[in-house]
Amino acid sequence: MLTKGDEYPIHQTPEPVAYSGSDRNFYDRFFFNGYSADGSIFFAASFGVYPHLNIMDGAVSILKDGVQRSVHVSRILCMERMDTKVGPLSVDVVEPLKRIHLKLDEAEGLALDVVFEGRHFPIEEPRFTYRQGPRMIMDCTRMTQNGRWTGSMSIDGERIEIADYYGTRDRSWGVRPIGASDSQETVPVQIPQFYWLWAPINFENLSLFFHVNEDAQGSPWNTRAVLAMDGAENEHLLPLNRPQMEVTWRKGSRRVASAHLTLTDAQDRPHQVTYEPISTFQMKGIGYGHPTWGHGAFKGGYAIEREDFTPDNMAWQQPDNLHIQAIVKATHIGPDGQGSEGIGILEQLCLGPHGPSGWKDVMDA
């Protein structure tokens, strides 16, 4: 089946763009977040294409005054991957790798009309390849970019102008669990384990990125740290080396109370970053791990639903509450000893054993 995408030089296999290899879990997704300078208003959005499930879905979620309000949407893809619109939600690439228009026409009391402009060339993170025994669970590539937002939003009739909000976007594609769960477990059955921290931070004239996946013993299997000055092109992104993240967990939980990152630059000069959480955003508000609105879930020909909740009142150990983004204040101390203040997020998804944290089971703390 030929589609609009076949007119563009984006083929990844010998087949038309409608087909993406043979794995039913292939996906292609946009993620966005944005926040006011003091972190008091935070929004995020997801938009996913699942070619072999023939589904396209997305969500917008806004956190303000301690309440998180979300609108979820889903439709049948009809095998056309270039029509990036689901009901009132749309994503338009204005300038590839630089400028994106994200829009939610008023729906269920929420509206968002914003443009993201990147501060630097996107960062390509190392390829994520993760298996449980012989089964491939994750095999994907992701690019990440910090930027500024302009536009407006509306929450139940309250209009809010957005001028130079900071934020982060990513684009990821490949294979990860989507849609209905696999009915047959891997054997022998293993305790689930996934340790993930991701910290894109916006400072006044630069961005600093760090992420890590660690195994049950605390050894990293995917990690990268990068410093990006405003306007930096790909060849001017500055890799940082030997990242070590020390985490202090809230007592009796798997939520970060504070964190401290140490690393060095190419001249072996020291850098350090401290992170102090100020509020919590539930990732299930945009579909991640949601029990009924999970990514790729079949909801019929078209579906839309609003959902409100208060993150601070939700039990961390409930599985669908575990994946969060903590809005954080950050301080970067450079090799000259000078400090700068920034804001960003510290995403957390920590499941199963992790030796350095003292965890031995799925949800102990």
N, C-alpha and C positions, 0 to 999 in steps of 0.2 A: 504494500500500500504506500503510494507516494504522498507526502505531506509537505507543508510549507518549509519545514526544516531541510528538505532535500535540495532546496534552492541555495542553501548556505554551505560553505566548506566545513561542516562540523561532523561528518560521518566518523564513527568509531569502529565500525565493522563493515564487511562487504555488503551488508543489507541496507535497505532504506532506514531513515532515522527513526521510524516508528518502532523498530526492533533494536534492543540493546543487549546483544549477546543472547545467552540462554538462561541466565539466573532469574528466577521469578522475583527475587528481592532487589533487583536493580532499582536505584532511585536517583533523582536529581533534585536538589533542594536549595532554596534561598533561606537564609536566616538573617534577621535584623534585630538590633536593639538601639535604644536611644534614651537619653536622660538629661534632665536639667542640670545646671552647674552645681546645685546643692544636693542632687539626688532625690529631691522630694517628689518628682514625677519621673516615671520610668515606663517605657513601652517596649514591646517586642512583637515580632511577627515571624511566622514561618510560612513557606509556600513550597509544596512538594509535588513532583511529578513521578508517577510510578507506572512506567510504560507497560510492564507485563501484567500488572493488576488492572490496567486501564482505568486508573483513578488519578484525579488531581485534587489536592486539598490544601487548606491553609487556615491560619488563625491570626487574629490580632488581640493583644492583651495589654491593658493599661493599669498600672499600679499607682494609686494616688490616695493619700490620707489613710493608708493601711489597708485599703480594699483593692483587690485585683479583679478587673472586669474583662471578660473575654468574649469574643465572637468566633465561633468555629464554622467553617464552610467546607463542603465537599461536593464533587460532581463526578460523573463518568467522563473520562478523558476523551473517549471517541478516537483514540490513537493520534490526536493532533497535539503535539507537544509545544507548538509555537504560540498557541492562544493562551497566554498566561493570565487567565481571568477565571475566577470562580464566584459567580453571583456578584456581590458588591466589592469583592477583593481583587485587586490587580497589581501586577508587578511589570514595569516597563523599563527596559534598559535604554537610558537616554544616551549614554556614552560608555561603551564597554570598558570595564575595569576602572571606571571613574565615577559615573553618576547614574543613580537609579531612582525611579519614581515609584513610591509605594502608596497605594490608595485604597482606603475602605470607604466607599460611599455609605452614607448614614444607614445603619442597620442595627436593629435591636438596641437603639439608644447610643451607639458608638459610631464615631467617624474619625478618619485619619487621612490626611492629604499632605505628604511630606516628600522631600527630595534629599537624598543622601549624596554627599560629595566627598570622595576619598581624600585623605590627607597625604597619601603616599601610594606607591605601587603595591598591589596585593602581595601578601606573603604566602608562598606555597609551603604548607606544612608537610612533613614526611608522610609517605603513604602509610595508611593505617591498615595493617593486616593482622587479624586476630582469629585464632582457631580455638575451638574446644575439642580436644582429641583430633579426629580426622575432619571435623566439620568446620567449614569456613563460616564465621559469624560476621566478620567485618572485613571488607576490602575496599577502601575508598580513598579518595584524594580530597583535600579541602584547601581553599584559599581564604585568607582572612585579611580584613582591611578596616582600619579605624577611619572615622570621618566626622563630618558635621551635618546636622539636619536643619532644614528650614521648612516652614509650612504651618499647619494648624491641626488641632484635634478637637473633638467634641465628646463630652461625657454627659449623657442624659441632659442635654441642652446647655451645658456649660462649655463655652468655647475657650480654647487655650491657644495662644499664638506660640509658635515654636521658632526661635531665632538662635541659631548657633548652638543648639543642643549637640553634645558629643554623642558618639555611639560607635558600634561595631557591626559589620556585616560579615557573613561568610557564605561561600558557595561550596557545597560538597556534592559528590556524586560517586557512585559505585554500588557496593553491596553492603547492606546491614539489615537486621530484622525489621520487616514492615508488614502491615496487614495482619491477617490471622496468624496465630502462633503455630509453629510446627507441632504436629500432634505426636511425633515420635522423638523422644529425648535421645541425646547421645548416650552411648554406653561405654564404660560404666558411668553411672550417674555421678556428676561432680557438684560440689558446692559452688553456686554462682560466685564469680569474683570479677570485679571491675573497679579499678581505682582511677579516677579522672579528676584533674584540676586544670582549669583553663582561666587565664588572667590577662585579657587585653585591657590595657590602661591608657587613658588619654592624659597627657601632660600638656603644658601650654604650647610648647614648640616641638614636641616629639611624642611618639607612641612607643610603648614597651609591651612586648608580648612574651608570655610564657605558658607552656602547657606540659603536662606529663601524664602518661599512663604507666602505672606500675603493677607488677605482678604481686602475688601473695607474699613474697619475701621482701618486697619493696624495691625490686630492681626495675628500672625504667625499660619499657619496650617501645615507647614512642615519646619523644620529647624534643622541644626546640624553644629557644629564646632569641628574640630579635629586637633590636632598637631601630626605629624608623624615624628619621628627621622629617619634618614637614616638606613635602615636595620631592622626597627621595624616589628616584627611579629604581628599577629592579637591581641594577648593579651597585647601587649605593645603600641598600639595606645592610645593616650591620649585625651580623650574627654575634651572639653572646655565648660564652663557653662555660662549662662546668656548673650548670645551674643546680642549686641545692635549695629546696623549699622546706623550711621547718614550720610545722603547723601546730598550733595550740587549739585543741578541740574543746568545744563547750562541754562541761562536765555532763556525762551521761548521754551524749549524743554524737552524731556524725556530722555536726555542723561546725564550721570553722569559727573560732572565737577571734583569732588573729593569726597572721602568717608573716614569715620573713624569708625573703629570697636573696641569696648571694650568688654572684656570677662574676665573670671577667670578660673584658673585651679582647679584641685581636692583639692589643699591645700588652695583654696580661694585667691590665689595670682593674681594680675592684669596682664593682657596682653592687648596690643593695637596694631592695625595695621592701617596704612594709605595707601590709594590707589590714585595714580595720573595717569590718562590715558595719553598715548602717541600716540596711533593710534587706528583706528577702523577697525574691520573685520566684513563684512556682512555675517550673518549666512545663508542667502539664497544662498550664493555661494556654500554651500554643501547641499542644498535642504530644509532647515528649512523655511517653509512659502513661498517657491518659487511658483510664479503663474502658472508655467508650468512644473517645475521639482520638485514639492513637493514629499515628501517621499511616496512611494507606488503608484504613478501615473502610469497608464498604458500607455506605450510608444510603444507598439507593441512587436514583438518577440525579437528585440534587437535595441537599440538606443544609440547614443553617440553625444554629442554636447559641443562645447567650448563656454564660455561666459566671457567677460572682462568688468570690470567697475571700477570706481574710487569712493571709499566709501565716501571720504570727500565732494564730489559734489552731494550726493544723499539726498533728502529731508527725514528727520527723520520721518515725520508724514505720509508718504506713508506706508500703512499697511505692505507690504512685506519688508520694510526697517527697521522696528521697532526692530527686533530681532538682536542683535549684540553681539560680544565679543570685549570689549575694552582691548587692550594690556596695562598693567599697570606696573609702578614701585611701589614697596611696601616697607614699612618700618615696622619692627616688634620691638616693645619695650617690653622686658620681665620683669619679676618681680624684677630682679636685676637692672633695669634701663638701661641696655645695649641694643643698637640697632643693627639691622642687615638689610641689603638691599637685596631685592629680586625682582623677576619679575614673572608675571603670567597674568591672565586675570580676568576681571570683566564682566561676562555675564549679559546682561540686556534684559528683555522682560516685559514691563510694559504697560498694556492695561486696560483702564477703570478707574473707580473711585478708589481713594486711599486717605483717609482722611489726614494722616500725610504729604503727598506731596501737598495737596490742590487741587487735581484733582477731578472733579465731573462728567466728561463725558468720552467718549471713548478716545479722543485724545487731550483734552485740556492741556495746559501747563502754 
